[in-house]
């Protein structure tokens, strides 16, 4: 499964999701992103339903976090994000290409940083956090 597959399975994709932490394990080639995703859809009576979860990324190829930039250089607020799988022309540095067969790329735009996170990997899955951690 790709991050785009996961986004398409969610009512709002990763739009208005919140990132709380990122863990990278270069030896195991994994990344874990603890986040809260917006799960309300048009039929819900509560339009502001969120779910805590962890995005698990394996067979990691790269994970690039751009430095925060003006005008919104804030780490005080939760990192509000959006995401997509299309190539971006605005990235200042060239990302490695070609990628291995079966690899996917994905980006998250962190509005509170005014910067992107770029990911390339072979697999991703979404795991709910245990109730006592959410």
C-alpha positions as CSV (number, residue, x, y, z in Angstrom):
1,X,0.0,0.0,0.0
2,X,1.2,3.6,-0.7
3,X,0.5,6.8,1.3
4,X,-1.7,7.9,-1.6
5,X,-3.8,4.7,-1.2
6,X,-4.2,5.5,2.5
7,X,-5.1,9.1,1.7
8,X,-7.8,8.0,-0.8
9,X,-9.3,5.7,1.9
10,X,-9.8,8.6,4.3
11,X,-12.8,11.0,4.0
12,X,-10.5,14.0,3.7
13,X,-7.2,12.5,2.8
14,X,-4.5,14.0,5.0
15,X,-6.0,17.5,4.6
16,X,-6.0,19.3,8.0
17,X,-4.2,16.4,9.7
18,X,-1.9,17.2,12.6
19,X,1.6,15.8,13.0
20,X,2.8,15.3,16.6
21,X,6.0,13.4,16.1
22,X,8.3,11.7,13.6
23,X,10.6,8.8,14.3
24,X,13.2,7.6,11.7
25,X,15.1,4.4,11.9
26,X,17.8,4.4,9.3
27,X,19.0,0.9,10.1
28,X,15.5,-0.6,9.7
29,X,14.7,1.9,6.9
30,X,11.4,2.9,8.6
31,X,9.6,6.1,9.5
32,X,6.7,6.5,11.9
33,X,4.5,9.7,11.9
34,X,2.2,10.1,14.9
35,X,-0.7,12.2,13.7
36,X,-4.3,13.1,14.1
37,X,-6.4,12.7,10.9
38,X,-9.7,14.5,10.1
39,X,-12.3,11.7,9.7
40,X,-15.6,13.5,9.5
41,X,-17.5,13.3,6.2
42,X,-20.5,15.2,4.8
43,X,-23.0,12.9,6.6
44,X,-21.5,13.2,10.1
45,X,-23.3,15.4,12.6
46,X,-19.9,16.4,14.1
47,X,-17.8,18.0,11.3
48,X,-14.7,18.1,13.6
49,X,-14.0,14.4,14.3
50,X,-10.3,13.4,14.5
51,X,-8.6,10.1,15.1
52,X,-5.1,9.6,16.5
53,X,-3.0,7.1,14.5
54,X,0.5,6.3,13.3
55,X,1.5,6.3,9.7
56,X,4.0,3.5,9.3
57,X,6.4,3.7,6.4
58,X,8.8,0.9,5.5
59,X,11.5,0.2,3.0
60,X,12.2,3.9,3.3
61,X,14.2,5.4,0.4
62,X,14.3,9.0,1.6
63,X,12.6,11.3,4.2
64,X,13.4,15.0,3.6
65,X,12.2,17.7,5.9
66,X,12.6,21.2,4.5
67,X,13.7,23.9,7.0
68,X,10.9,26.2,8.2
69,X,10.5,29.4,6.3
70,X,8.8,32.7,6.6
71,X,6.2,33.9,7.2
72,X,4.9,31.2,9.5
73,X,8.0,30.0,11.5
74,X,6.1,28.5,14.4
75,X,6.8,25.4,16.4
76,X,4.4,26.4,19.2
77,X,1.3,25.2,17.4
78,X,0.6,21.7,16.2
79,X,1.9,21.0,12.7
80,X,-1.1,21.3,10.5
81,X,-0.6,19.5,7.2
82,X,-2.0,18.6,3.8
83,X,-0.6,16.0,1.4
84,X,-0.3,14.8,-2.1
85,X,1.5,12.5,-4.5
86,X,2.2,14.7,-7.5
87,X,5.7,16.0,-8.3
88,X,6.4,19.4,-6.9
89,X,8.4,21.9,-8.9
90,X,8.9,24.2,-5.9
91,X,11.3,22.0,-4.0
92,X,14.7,23.8,-3.8
93,X,16.8,20.6,-3.9
94,X,16.6,17.8,-6.4
95,X,15.2,14.5,-4.9
96,X,16.9,11.3,-5.9
97,X,15.7,9.7,-9.1
98,X,15.2,7.2,-10.6
99,X,13.5,5.2,-7.7
100,X,13.4,1.5,-7.4
101,X,10.5,-0.4,-9.1
102,X,7.4,-0.2,-7.0
103,X,8.5,2.9,-5.1
104,X,6.1,5.8,-4.4
105,X,6.7,9.4,-3.4
106,X,4.5,11.6,-1.3
107,X,4.7,15.1,0.2
108,X,3.2,16.7,3.2
109,X,2.9,20.5,3.4
110,X,3.3,21.7,7.0
111,X,1.5,25.1,7.0
112,X,2.8,26.2,10.4
113,X,6.4,25.8,9.0
114,X,5.6,26.9,5.5
115,X,7.7,23.9,4.4
116,X,7.4,20.4,2.9
117,X,8.2,16.9,4.0
118,X,9.1,14.6,1.1
119,X,8.9,10.8,1.4
120,X,9.8,7.9,-0.9
121,X,9.3,4.3,0.1
122,X,7.9,1.0,-0.9
123,X,5.2,0.4,1.7
124,X,3.0,2.3,4.1
125,X,0.2,1.5,6.5
126,X,-2.0,3.3,9.0
127,X,-2.2,2.0,12.5
128,X,-4.5,3.3,15.3
129,X,-2.9,4.2,18.5
130,X,-3.9,2.3,21.6
131,X,-6.7,4.0,23.5
132,X,-4.5,4.9,26.4
133,X,-2.1,6.9,24.1
134,X,-4.7,8.8,22.1
